[in-house]
Amino acid sequence: MAHLVDLSHPIEAGMTTYPGMPGPVISDYMSRADSRVRYDPGTEFNIGRIDMIANTGTYLDTPFHRFESGFDLADLPLEKVADLPGICISNPGPELGAEILYDVDVAGRAVLFATGWDRHWRTDTYGDPSHPFVSAGLVDALVAGGAALVGIDSVNIDDTRSGGRLAHTGLLEAGIPIVEHLTRLDQLVDQEFRFFSVPSPVRGMGSFPVRAFAVVG
């Protein structure tokens, strides 16, 4: 029987997703107490408010994140992020090379890399430069193989020990969305699954949080 696996980290007030970037501020725009004066007795509502950067929690990057001429969230085709056949490859890294795709068909698939780095989520270690990343050679193999989407459970799909962003550049230039900060990918290794990671269609933005999940079985 098919079952769902939630692959997203919850977004919480003040949390750090990427070192040096601000955490979200979550508050009430209209509290339940304030709403009681607007409605009949016994009727109340909460309207929340959140101030956050786009790259918060588990999020998806579109080409506009890297390239001004690339398509943004509003123009992201749903078929690139919803109901994709998936494959999950387990490798702790730190550098994920092209050899891990030997004899693997990635065409039209969401290709997810389970490195186990999500165990460090919300710790000082999570943003350490020793985190797993996708090499330039693996990017070339993913593009040449026709991957539909690429995801990882690490703080960045790129090597952050330098300012170069070869993975973001190569994948997004090819129109392949990227999902970072995934979690629980270990539950997908050696499984057949369909992958979903749909962001809100915000015009003029290249990245946004998603509720990523897999339908397994």
C-alpha positions as CSV (number, residue, x, y, z in Angstrom):
1,M,0.0,0.0,0.0
2,A,1.3,3.5,-0.9
3,H,2.3,5.8,1.9
4,L,3.5,9.4,2.2
5,V,6.9,10.5,3.5
6,D,7.3,14.1,4.5
7,L,10.6,15.5,3.3
8,S,10.5,19.0,4.7
9,H,11.8,20.7,7.8
10,P,9.1,22.7,9.7
11,I,9.6,26.5,9.6
12,E,9.9,27.9,13.1
13,A,10.3,31.5,14.3
14,G,14.0,32.6,14.6
15,M,15.4,29.4,13.1
16,T,18.6,29.5,11.0
17,T,18.4,27.8,7.6
18,Y,21.7,29.0,6.1
19,P,24.4,30.6,8.3
20,G,24.4,34.4,8.2
21,M,20.9,34.7,6.8
22,P,18.0,35.9,9.1
23,G,15.5,33.5,10.5
24,P,11.7,34.0,10.0
25,V,9.7,36.3,12.3
26,I,6.3,34.7,12.9
27,S,3.5,36.7,14.6
28,D,-0.2,37.4,14.6
29,Y,-1.7,40.0,12.2
30,M,-5.0,39.4,13.9
31,S,-5.1,37.4,17.1
32,R,-8.0,35.3,18.2
33,A,-8.7,37.7,21.0
34,D,-8.7,40.7,18.6
35,S,-11.0,38.9,16.2
36,R,-13.8,38.4,18.8
37,V,-14.9,42.0,18.5
38,R,-15.5,41.6,14.8
39,Y,-17.6,38.4,14.8
40,D,-20.6,36.9,16.5
41,P,-20.1,35.5,20.0
42,G,-18.2,32.2,19.9
43,T,-16.7,32.9,16.5
44,E,-13.0,33.7,16.3
45,F,-10.1,33.5,13.8
46,N,-6.3,33.8,13.7
47,I,-4.6,35.5,10.8
48,G,-0.9,34.9,11.0
49,R,2.0,37.0,9.6
50,I,5.5,35.8,8.6
51,D,8.5,37.9,7.6
52,M,11.2,35.7,6.0
53,I,13.7,35.5,3.3
54,A,12.8,33.2,0.4
55,N,15.6,30.7,1.2
56,T,14.0,29.5,4.4
57,G,13.5,25.8,5.5
58,T,13.2,23.3,2.7
59,Y,13.0,25.4,-0.5
60,L,13.1,25.1,-4.2
61,D,15.3,27.2,-6.6
62,T,14.2,28.1,-10.1
63,P,16.5,29.4,-12.8
64,F,15.7,33.0,-11.9
65,H,17.5,32.4,-8.6
66,R,20.8,32.3,-10.6
67,F,19.9,33.9,-13.9
68,E,18.0,37.2,-14.5
69,S,16.5,35.8,-17.7
70,G,15.5,32.4,-16.2
71,F,11.9,31.5,-15.3
72,D,10.7,32.4,-11.9
73,L,8.3,30.8,-9.5
74,A,5.2,32.0,-11.3
75,D,6.4,30.5,-14.6
76,L,7.6,27.3,-13.1
77,P,5.8,24.5,-14.9
78,L,4.0,22.1,-12.5
79,E,5.3,19.1,-14.4
80,K,8.8,20.0,-13.2
81,V,7.9,19.7,-9.5
82,A,4.9,17.5,-9.1
83,D,4.2,13.8,-9.5
84,L,7.8,13.0,-10.7
85,P,9.2,9.5,-10.7
86,G,12.0,9.6,-8.2
87,I,15.3,7.9,-7.5
88,C,17.2,8.4,-4.2
89,I,20.9,7.7,-4.0
90,S,22.6,7.3,-0.7
91,N,26.2,8.7,-0.4
92,P,27.7,10.5,2.5
93,G,30.1,12.5,0.4
94,P,31.5,15.0,1.0
95,E,32.0,15.3,-2.7
96,L,29.4,13.5,-4.8
97,G,31.0,12.5,-8.1
98,A,29.7,11.4,-11.4
99,E,30.5,7.8,-10.8
100,I,27.5,7.4,-8.4
101,L,25.3,7.6,-11.5
102,Y,27.0,4.7,-13.2
103,D,24.3,2.6,-14.8
104,V,21.5,4.8,-13.3
105,D,18.8,6.2,-15.6
106,V,17.9,9.7,-14.4
107,A,15.9,10.8,-17.5
108,G,12.7,12.6,-16.4
109,R,13.3,11.8,-12.7
110,A,13.6,13.7,-9.5
111,V,17.1,12.7,-8.4
112,L,17.6,13.0,-4.7
113,F,20.9,12.6,-2.8
114,A,20.6,11.2,0.7
115,T,23.8,12.2,2.5
116,G,22.6,12.0,6.1
117,W,23.6,15.7,6.7
118,D,20.0,16.5,7.8
119,R,21.0,14.9,11.2
120,H,22.8,18.2,11.9
121,W,19.8,20.4,11.2
122,R,19.6,23.5,13.5
123,T,23.1,22.8,14.9
124,D,26.3,24.7,14.3
125,T,27.6,21.7,12.3
126,Y,24.9,22.0,9.7
127,G,26.4,25.0,8.0
128,D,30.0,23.8,8.3
129,P,32.0,23.9,5.0
130,S,32.6,20.1,5.3
131,H,29.0,19.5,4.2
132,P,28.2,17.1,1.3
133,F,27.9,18.7,-2.2
134,V,27.4,17.8,-5.8
135,S,30.6,18.0,-8.0
136,A,30.8,19.6,-11.4
137,G,31.2,16.2,-13.0
138,L,28.0,15.0,-11.4
139,V,26.2,18.1,-12.5
140,D,27.3,17.4,-16.1
141,A,26.0,13.8,-15.8
142,L,22.7,14.9,-14.4
143,V,22.2,17.5,-17.2
144,A,23.3,15.0,-19.9
145,G,21.1,12.3,-18.5
146,G,18.0,14.5,-18.6
147,A,17.2,14.7,-14.8
148,A,14.0,16.6,-14.2
149,L,14.8,17.9,-10.7
150,V,17.7,17.5,-8.2
151,G,17.5,17.6,-4.5
152,I,19.8,17.1,-1.5
153,D,19.5,16.9,2.3
154,S,22.6,19.2,2.8
155,V,22.9,22.9,3.6
156,N,23.9,23.6,0.0
157,I,24.1,21.6,-3.2
158,D,27.4,23.4,-4.0
159,D,30.8,23.4,-2.4
160,T,30.7,26.5,-0.1
161,R,34.5,26.6,0.5
162,S,34.7,29.0,-2.4
163,G,32.4,31.5,-4.0
164,G,31.8,29.4,-7.1
165,R,28.4,27.8,-7.4
166,L,28.9,25.3,-10.2
167,A,26.0,23.1,-9.3
168,H,23.5,26.0,-9.2
169,T,24.9,27.4,-12.4
170,G,24.9,24.1,-14.4
171,L,21.5,22.8,-13.2
172,L,19.6,26.0,-13.3
173,E,21.0,27.0,-16.6
174,A,19.6,23.7,-17.9
175,G,16.2,24.5,-16.4
176,I,16.5,21.9,-13.7
177,P,15.0,23.0,-10.4
178,I,16.9,22.4,-7.2
179,V,15.5,21.5,-3.8
180,E,17.8,22.0,-0.8
181,H,17.5,21.2,2.9
182,L,15.5,18.0,2.4
183,T,15.1,15.5,5.3
184,R,14.2,11.8,5.9
185,L,15.6,10.9,2.4
186,D,16.9,7.6,4.0
187,Q,13.3,6.4,3.8
188,L,13.4,6.6,0.0
189,V,16.6,4.7,-0.7
190,D,15.9,1.6,-2.8
191,Q,12.2,2.5,-3.0
192,E,9.9,3.4,-5.9
193,F,8.3,6.8,-5.3
194,R,6.7,9.8,-6.8
195,F,8.1,13.2,-5.7
196,F,6.3,16.5,-5.1
197,S,7.9,19.9,-4.2
198,V,5.5,22.7,-5.2
199,P,6.1,26.3,-4.2
200,S,3.7,29.3,-4.4
201,P,3.8,31.0,-7.8
202,V,5.3,34.3,-6.8
203,R,6.2,36.6,-9.6
204,G,9.7,38.0,-9.6
205,M,11.1,35.5,-7.1
206,G,13.4,32.6,-7.8
207,S,13.2,30.6,-4.6
208,F,10.5,29.7,-2.0
209,P,9.8,27.1,0.7
210,V,8.0,23.9,-0.3
211,R,6.2,21.1,1.4
212,A,8.3,18.4,-0.3
213,F,7.0,14.8,0.0
214,A,7.1,11.4,-1.6
215,V,4.4,8.9,-2.4
216,V,6.1,5.5,-1.8
217,G,4.9,2.3,-3.2
